Amino acid sequence: MEIRVDPEKIQKLVKEIFKAAGLKDDEAFTVSENLVQAEMRGIRSHGLVQVANYVNLIRNKKINADANITLLREGPANLVFDAQNAPGSVAGKFAMEKTIEKAKKSGVAVTTVKNGTHFGFAAYYAMQALKENMIGLAFTSTGKAVAPFGGLEKMLGTNPICVAVPAGKQNPVIFDAATSNVAYNKIFFAYTEGRSIPDNWGLTTNGSPTTNPADIIEKGGALLPFGSYKGYGLGFIVYIITSLLAGVDVSEESGETAGENYMQVAFNFAAIDISRFTEPETFKKNLDISIARLKASKTAPGTSEILIPGEIEFKNYEKAQKEGLVLYDGVSSIMKKTLEELGIQSRLEDCIIK
C-alpha cells in the first residue's frame, strides 16, 4: 500500500520531528530539507527512511544537537573544520557555504571537515555552487561497509563522489554516486520495505552473493565496489581526501560499520569559479551543446533515450512537485511510530494529498 503526500507539508512535519528530538529550529529545517529533497529526487535511500535513524542518533548523543562547528585551519584557498558530530547536513551546508565564499576570493577552494555525521545525499552540497557559476564537488567517507576488490571483509565506506556543473538552458550536470555498487542505504531501504536486492550488490560473511538485505543489515555482510577494482580504487581515494586529509586519527581501529555507529566520518568540499578559467556564459553554452549532442546520439537496442547525469533526479523532482511524494508502508509506519514516541500531535495523514 502507498500514500501520496505534499512535499511542503511533509517537510514541515519532519522539521517538527527533529525539533522535538532536540535540534534547533534552523538545524531542524536543514536536516528536513535534505531528506525531503532526496525523496523528491527519487533517492529514497537517503530520504524519509532516515528520519527514525537520525532521531535515535540524536537521542543517543551520536548526533550532537549542541555542536559548535569549529575552524581548525585556514589558508588562502583552504579550510578545515571540526563538526563536533553536528547533524551532517548542517555541518555540510555550512562548510560548503564557506568553501564558496573562499572560492570567490581565490578562484578555487577546498574544505575538509572531521567528526562529521551522515550527511544525506551529496548533491545537496555540490549544487550550492551552481548559482554562483561555480563547479561544486562533495565527497564523504562513511562507516565500513564495502569489501576491497578481491576481499570479503568490510574495510571501506561507500564513499560517494558528487560533481555539480552549471549549464545554460539545459539542466545542470549532476553526477552523484557511491563507489560501491549501490549506497548502503539502498539496501537499508529494501530491508525496511521487505524487498529483495540484486545478487551483485553484496556478499554474505562467507562470500556468497545474496538477494536478502538482512545478510548485509543484520548479519554483517559486505557491499561490493562498483566496477570491481575501479570502484575500489576510487573509494580508497575518497577515504584519503576526506578522512586522512581532514586529520582523522586512524591509528586505532574504530570498528565502526555502516550498520552500527556509522557517524565518525569526514567530508571534503570544493568549489571552482568558472570565471577564473573561461567566460561562464561561453562555458555553459558549450556544455549545452555537448549535452544536446550526447542526447542526439544513436541509442543502443532497447534504449529509448540517452540520459545526462542527474537528469532522472530532475525529472523525479519535477514530478514530485506536481504530483506529490509516494510513501510506502515501511517508511509510513516508521514515521507514525516516531511521531507517537516523540508525543507529536501532528499526523502523517494531514500531509496526504486528497
N, C-alpha and C positions, 0 to 999 in steps of 0.2 A: 504494500500500500504506500502511496505517496501523497504529500500535500504540496500546494504551491503557495509560497509566502512572498510578501512585499519586501524587497531588499532594504528599503529605508527603515521599515518598521522592525525588521529582524535585527538590523544593526543597533537600533536603539535598545532593543531587548537584551542583546549581547553586551552592550555597554553597561546596562543596568546590572547584569550578572557580575561583570568584573568590578564594578564599583562596590557591590555587596561583598565581593571576595576580598576587597581591601585596596584596590587601585585608586589613584587619584582620578578626577574627572577627565583631564586631558589624556592621561595614560590609558584609561579605560576606552576612550574614544579611538585612540590609535590602534590598540590591540583589536578592538571590534572591527574597525575599518579594514585592517589587514586580513582578518579571517573572512569577512563578508566579501571583500573584493576577490579573494582567492576562490570562494564559492561561485561568484558570478562569472569568473573566467573559466570555470569548469575544472579548477584544480581542487577537487573535493577533498583530497588527502590532506590539504593544508587549510581547509575551511572549517566549517562548524563542527566537524567531528573532533576538533581540538579543544572545544570550549571546556568540557569537563576536565580534560587533562590539565589545561592551564589553571583552572580553579584549584585542582588538587595540588599542583606545584606551588601556587601562591600560599595555600593553607599550610603546606609543609615547609615553607620558607626556602624552597629551592628556586623559586622566582621571588626576588626581593622587592616587595612593594615600597620599601623605603630607601631604595638605592640612590646614591649620589654619583652620577656618572662623572668620572674624574679624568682630567687631561694629564697624561704622564710624560709625553714628549711632543715637541713641535719643532718643525723646521719650515723653510720657505715653501715646501711642497708636500709636507707630510704631517700627519697627526697620529698619536697613539692614545687610546682611551682605555680606562678600566671601567667596565659597565657595572661592576659590583653585583652581577646577577640580576640586573634590572630586566623587566619584560623585554624580550628580544626585539620586538618591533619598535618599542620605544627607543632603545639604545641604537638600533639600526637606522631609524629615521633621523634621529639627532646626529649621528655620525655622518650620514650621507649629506645632510644639510651643511655641516661644517666642511665636508670634502668639497662640495660645490663652491662654497664661499672662498676656500683656499684656491681652487682652480680658476676662479675669476681673476685672481691676482697673479698666479704662477703659470696658468695655461694648462697644467696637468697636476693633479694632486692624488695622493694615495693615503688612505687611513686604515689602521688596524685597530681592532677592539678585542680586548681579552676579557675573560669572565663574562661572556655573553650567555644568553639562554636561547632556546628555539625561536627563530625569528620569522617563521612562516614562509611565504613564497618570496624568492629573491628578487623578482621583477618589481616588487613594491618599492624597493630602494633604487635599483638601477633606473627605473622610469622617472625618478625625481629629477634626473639630469636633463630630460628631454626638453622641458620648457625653457631651458637656458641655452639651447643649441649646443648641448654637450652630449658626448657618448658616456653612458653610465655603466659601471661594472660592479657586480656584487658577488661575493663568494662567502661561504661559511664552511667550517668544519662541523662535524656532528659527533655524537657518540658512536662507538664501534658498532658497525652493522654489516660491513662488507668484507668478504674474503679477498685476499690478494690473488692475482692471476696464478692459477696452479695450486692455491691453498684451500683449506676448509675452515680455518678459524677466522672469526671476526677480528679484523685488525685496523680497518679504516672506516671512516664515516661515509655517508652517501655524498657528501662534499659537492654540492651543486655549483654550477657556473652560470652566471647570467650576464648578458651584454644587451644593452638597450641603445638603439641608434635612431636618431630623429630623421624622418623622411619629409617630403614636401606635401604633395597631395595624397600620397599613399599612407597607410598606417605605418607607424614606426616598426622597425625590425626588432623583435624581442626574442632572443634565444635564452631559454631558462631550462636547465636540465640537470638532473643528478648525474653523477659519474658512475652510479650503479645502474643496472638495467631499469630499475624504477626507484622512485623515492620510497624510503621505509614506510612513510605514512600512507602510500597507496596500498601497501599490504595491511596496514592497520585499519584502513577504511574497509577493505574487503573482509577483514576479521570482524569488524563491528557490524557489518551488514550481513554476515553469514554467507559470504560468497567464496568461491574457489579462485585460485590465481593461476596464471600460465606457468608451465613447469620450467620455464627458463628464468624465472625471477629469483629463485632462491634454492638453497640446499638444506636438507636435514643435517643434524650434527654428525651423521656418519657419511655425509657427502652425496646422498641421493637427491635427485631433483624432486621437488614436491609441488603439489597443487593445493595443499592445505595451509592457509596462512597461520594457523596455530603452531605449525612447526617452526615458524620464524618468531611469532609474537610470544608464545608461551614456552617453547622448548629450546630456544637458543640457537636456531639455525641461522645461516648466514645468507645475505644477499650476494648476488653475483655482479661484478663490474660489467658495464656495457662494453661491447666490442672487445671482449677478452683483455689482452694486455694493454690496449689503448685506453680504455676506461680506467683500468687500474693505475696506469701511469698518470693520467690527468687527476684522478682522485688523490694520489700521493702529492702531486704538485699543489693542489688546493690546500691540503693539510699543511704544507710547508709555508705557503704565503699567508695563511690565516694563523694557525696556532703558533708555529715557530716564529714567524715574523712579528707577531704580537708579543712575543716574550713569554709564552706559556712554558712553565717548567714541566718537562715530561720525563724527568729523571726517575720519578716514582710512577709505577703503573697505577692508573686510576681505577681500572677495572670497570669503568662506566660503559654501558652499552646503550643502544638506542631504545631498548625495551625497559631499561632500568632508569638510572639518572642520566639522561642524555643532555643535561643542561650545560655542562662545562665545555663550552665551545668558543670559538673565536671567529671574527669576521674580518673581511678585507673589502674595502670600497675604493673605487677610483672614479675620477671624472676627467674627461678630456675635452677641452674647449676647442671646438672645431675651427673657430675663427683664428686660432694661432697657427693653423696649418693651411687652411684654404678658406675661401668665402663660403659661409654657411649655406646661402641660397644656392650656390653652384653645387655644393656637396649634396644637398637634399634633392636638387633636380637630377643629378647623376644617379643618386640612389633610386629615385622614382623610375628612371629609365631602366636601371638594372633589374628592379623588381618586375616591371612590365615585360621585359624580355624573358625573364625566368618563367613568368606565368603564361607567356605565349608559346613556350617551347613545347615540343611534342611530348605527349604523355605515353607512359607505358601501358600495355594492355591491362584493363581492369582499373585504371586510374582515371578519374573524371576531371581532376583539377590539380595543378601544381600549387602548393601552398607555401607561403613565406613563413619563416619562424615567427611565432606569435599570432599568426592570422586566425587560427582556430580560437584562441583565447579572446581575441577582439570580437569575433562573431558570437561566442558564448556570452560575453559581457553585454553586447547589444541586445541579444535575445532575452537575457535576464532582466534588463532594464524595461523591456516591453511586456514581457510575459510573467515575470517573477521568477523566484528560485524554487526548484523542486527539492524537497527534503524527503528522504526515505525513512522507513520505520526505525532503523537503528539510531540514526542521528536524532530524530524527533524524540525518541524515548529517552536518550541520554540528556537532551536539553530539558525535557519536562522534569526528569529526576533532579537535575541540577537546580532548577528553579525552586522545586519543593524543598531541597536540602538547605538552600540559602534563605528560605522564607520569603521569596519574592511573590507578590500578589499578581503581577502581570502574567499573562498567559500566552503560550505559543499560539493558541487558537486565534488570538486577537491579531496575529500577523498574517493569517490566511487570506488569500485573495478570493473573494466570493464569486 
